[in-house]
Amino acid sequence: MFGLIAAGIAGVSGVIGHIKSRHFVGQKLRYTSIVEKPMLGVWVGVGATVLAAPVVAVIPIIGAGTAIAIGAGIGTGVALGVKDSREPPKLLDD
């Protein structure tokens, strides 16, 4: 029972991390030079996993899988946000 709850929490946190980071990188970091780094998504994903590990270790229901899901979600969101920032902005008429 707790395994199913933990998997749901991991999945939801990974998806939310992906959506929020993709939007942030695509909109807020569009004009910065940091988005030109090719390994940015990997480094941010690893950093998010390392930062999330102590937080999820305190909560008894969730564990390392949740930290990995958060890191993977944020890392892929950053990578796709970088891709979105390279494309020209779309006009309302398109």
matplotlib code that plots the C-alpha trace (Angstrom):
import matplotlib.pyplot as plt

x = [0.0, 2.7, 4.7, 1.9, 1.6, 5.3, 5.3, 2.5, 4.3, 7.5, 5.6, 3.7, 6.8, 8.8, 6.1, 5.6, 9.4, 9.6, 6.8, 8.0, 11.6, 10.8, 8.6, 11.2, 14.1, 12.1, 10.7, 13.0, 16.5, 15.9, 18.3, 21.1, 24.3, 23.7, 21.3, 24.0, 25.7, 25.0, 25.2, 23.0, 20.1, 22.3, 24.1, 20.8, 19.2, 22.2, 22.1, 18.4, 18.8, 21.6, 19.6, 16.4, 18.0, 18.2, 14.7, 13.1, 15.2, 13.4, 9.9, 9.3, 6.9, 9.1, 12.7, 15.5, 13.2, 11.5, 14.7, 15.7, 12.3, 12.6, 16.1, 15.1, 12.0, 13.9, 16.8, 14.6, 12.6, 15.7, 17.0, 13.7, 13.4, 16.8, 15.5, 12.4, 14.5, 16.4, 13.3, 11.9, 8.8, 5.5, 3.1, -0.5, -1.4, 0.6]
y = [0.0, 2.4, 1.5, 2.6, 5.9, 6.5, 5.7, 8.2, 10.9, 10.3, 10.5, 13.6, 15.4, 14.4, 15.7, 19.0, 19.5, 19.0, 21.4, 24.2, 24.0, 23.8, 26.9, 28.8, 28.1, 28.7, 32.0, 33.5, 32.4, 32.9, 35.8, 34.5, 32.8, 29.9, 28.2, 27.8, 25.1, 21.6, 19.7, 22.1, 19.6, 16.9, 19.1, 20.5, 17.1, 15.7, 18.8, 18.5, 14.8, 15.6, 18.4, 16.4, 13.3, 14.7, 16.1, 12.8, 10.8, 12.6, 11.6, 7.9, 7.0, 8.2, 7.4, 7.5, 6.8, 10.1, 12.0, 10.4, 11.2, 14.8, 15.1, 13.4, 15.6, 18.8, 17.8, 16.9, 20.1, 22.2, 20.4, 20.9, 24.5, 25.2, 23.8, 25.9, 29.1, 28.6, 28.6, 32.1, 33.1, 32.3, 35.0, 34.9, 34.6, 31.4]
z = [0.0, 1.0, -2.1, -4.4, -2.5, -2.7, -6.5, -6.9, -5.0, -7.0, -10.3, -9.4, -8.1, -11.2, -13.5, -11.6, -11.5, -15.2, -16.1, -13.7, -14.8, -18.5, -18.2, -16.1, -18.4, -21.6, -20.4, -17.8, -18.9, -22.6, -23.0, -20.7, -21.8, -19.3, -21.7, -24.2, -22.1, -23.7, -20.4, -18.4, -18.1, -16.8, -14.2, -13.0, -12.7, -10.7, -8.5, -7.9, -6.9, -4.5, -2.9, -2.7, -1.2, 2.4, 2.2, 1.1, 3.6, 6.5, 5.2, 6.1, 3.2, 0.3, -0.4, -2.9, -5.9, -5.3, -5.2, -8.5, -10.0, -9.0, -10.4, -13.7, -14.0, -13.4, -15.6, -18.6, -18.0, -18.2, -21.3, -23.1, -21.8, -23.4, -26.6, -26.3, -25.7, -28.9, -31.0, -32.0, -30.0, -31.7, -32.5, -31.7, -35.4, -36.0]

ax = plt.figure().add_subplot(projection="3d")
ax.plot(x, y, z, "-o")
ax.set_aspect("equal")
plt.show()
